[in-house]
Structures are given as C-alpha cells and as structure tokens.
C-alpha cells in the first residue's frame, strides 16, 4: 500500500510550492479542480443534476462568468436531501467513503460523507501550517478530545506520531488523546507529567485553564496551543501567551469543508488553503461583497466527491484581508467574525448577524459572555464578571448593543458564574432562543 502514502507526500510537496504561485496560476489550478468536481457532480449526484445548468454551455464547457448564479447549498439541504447529495459513482482513486456527524452549534446534527482524498488534503494542509509555525513534530502533543474510554485519565490513549510519516524526526513524536471528561486539574497534571509541548482543545477551555494555572502559581510552559471548535478571541490568546508562553494556532475548518485557513506566521490574516477549497464571501443574494466587507462564507471543497458541496453556506460571517506581505500569494481572511453566529431578528423583518464590540465587554468588566435574543425585541447579556468586585457600566454596553443591532432593543443583564457548554462541548456566544421558539423546534 505505498500508493496512498506517495500521493500524500506529493500533495504536501505541491502545497509547499503552490503557496507562492501567482494569483492567476492559482485561479487556473482552482478552475481545473472545480471543472472536474462539477462534471462529476452533474453526472453522478442527483441533487446536482439540474442545479449546475447555469454554468454549463450547450457544448458542455463551463462559463465561469455565471458561477454566482449557482444556488447556494444550505445546512438544511444537508438533512433534507441527504440521499440525493451522495454520489452514485466515485471518480477513480478517490477512495472509500466514510460518514461523520456534525452537531453544529445550533440545530439538528447533519451527516457528511467524505473519502480518502479529503483526509489526504486535510493532513497536507495541517502539516504545511505546522511548518509555517515551526512546530516540532518530535515532541509530545496532548489532544483533549472525544469520549473514547481508552483515553481516560490518568493514562490517556497514545496514538503515535502526528507529523508526516516520511519525516525522520516526526517518528519520535506522539500524540496522546485525553478524554474530554478529565478535570481541569487532571489536564494540567497530565501535560506536566507527559512533558507535552502542544495541547489542543477549545479556546475557552484554554483560557480557563490558563487562569487556573496562574492562580495556583504552577509552571506549565507550552510551545503552541491549538485551538479548535470555536473562536479564540484576543483575550483567550493573551492569557495563553502570558501563562504558558504559548502562541495560539487557531485553524479555520469545518467538518463539511475540511481545513479552510491557517494563520500566517508573520502577517495578521489567515491564509486560505486555496489548493483544496474555493472560499467566497457573499451578500444575501449570493454575490461577492466588495473587498474588505463582511459577508457569508461560501465554500466548495474540491476533493469532496462522495458528497459534493458546491457553494455551501456553513453559517459563518467573515471578510477577506489584504494581500499578505510574507511572500505567500494565498488569499487571506482578515477575520472570522462569527462562527455559526446567530441571526438576531427585529419584528419589522430586519435580520442582523454581527458581533458586539469588545469595548462592551470591557465596559461590563466581563470575561466570558453569552448574548441571547429571548423575545421579539428582548435580549439578554449573560456574563461572567472579572472579579466579584467588578462594576459594570451597563448603560455603555446597552448603547453599544443598540448601535450594533437594533436601536429600540431592550437589553437586560445577568451576572453568572460561568457560561455552560452545550452537550457537544461547544461554547456559544450568540444564540437566538426566540426564533427557535417561534419555529417550534
Ligand atoms: Zn502571510
């Protein structure tokens, strides 16, 4: 079985070069990938049989100027049309399919079917980002994840190397999975005992753990923390740097689209993995927003052939950044402003998805918060005070809220000890509890 490994290695080597390709070279590459995906989907996936007609000319060529006429695939489509979205035939060499579930932060779980090439692309993109940040593949990496009983504290589950198999130093490394039910104290002890240099978990868990290590005056140094399953804000990152001496490597990914972007080691933005996924940022009508403006993130992963996703809206709001000065031509995302962010609604029909300014958090002297729509025009800001003595300037926070959302919004505040995680272990900052009541779900 040397074939898969070689393909993996080849793709990784390509990525190390293609990051410097000129934009027009990358566009040509993307179009050749997209053309294969579109032809495959049209021929083998019932859901796409007619849907792709706008871009196909009478002679069977692809008219790229009409790309934005392709209807956007929604999360709802994923559950409502699950069977029609699966390929009846697979392109040669794309490998056997496997299915995973995504709980999402709201709504019902969806299923996504992937294939061997999606795994291969995800690995290569991850390893490229590791190289950007000079991660040491020979070190120990603790991944707090999952519910496999073999990963229980105190031993965890040793999974072996986490770098590329062809790299000699990577053979010395090991990743250890630690069950997500291990307590904060157990996590800290585990990282110290295993001399882990890397640790991955959710950004809020990282933040809470940093505060705990600091409070107890412990010594726990890490090279990098790898945040996933939520957005690491500036305060989360600052806490990890201050306490662990660790930079934060936050990747932007989804189960549907794979690895989407990784932070540049020198610039401010996240470089898109443009060899693996087409990322668009569009307005309500599915048209590209003007440069620098925020919009919905629409993804088309090239090698997801078992269940093609062509112009899929995964529910994030983001904006593109300016070209990076680091020498890589991969387009950047300046900020993912909302990860599955909630849409707040007004009785007059307005719908707004944005984030409340961090200045409001400062005004409240809050660490964590959750902002919920709880009625037609009623909102609740639940927050954890920085200390029991913290005094909140609610008037300032209300003014900012009304400025960002609705000028006639009614806002009330609830001080809480902590923000509960969802059953799936996710931390939700924005939630519309009113629309789910209206919809009767
Ligand atoms: Zn860069």
Boltz pocket constraint, residues with backbone or C-beta under 6 A from the ligand:
constraints:
  - pocket:
      binder: B
      contacts: [[A, 264], [A, 265], [A, 266], [A, 267], [A, 271], [A, 324], [A, 325], [A, 326], [A, 327], [A, 328]]
      max_distance: 6.0
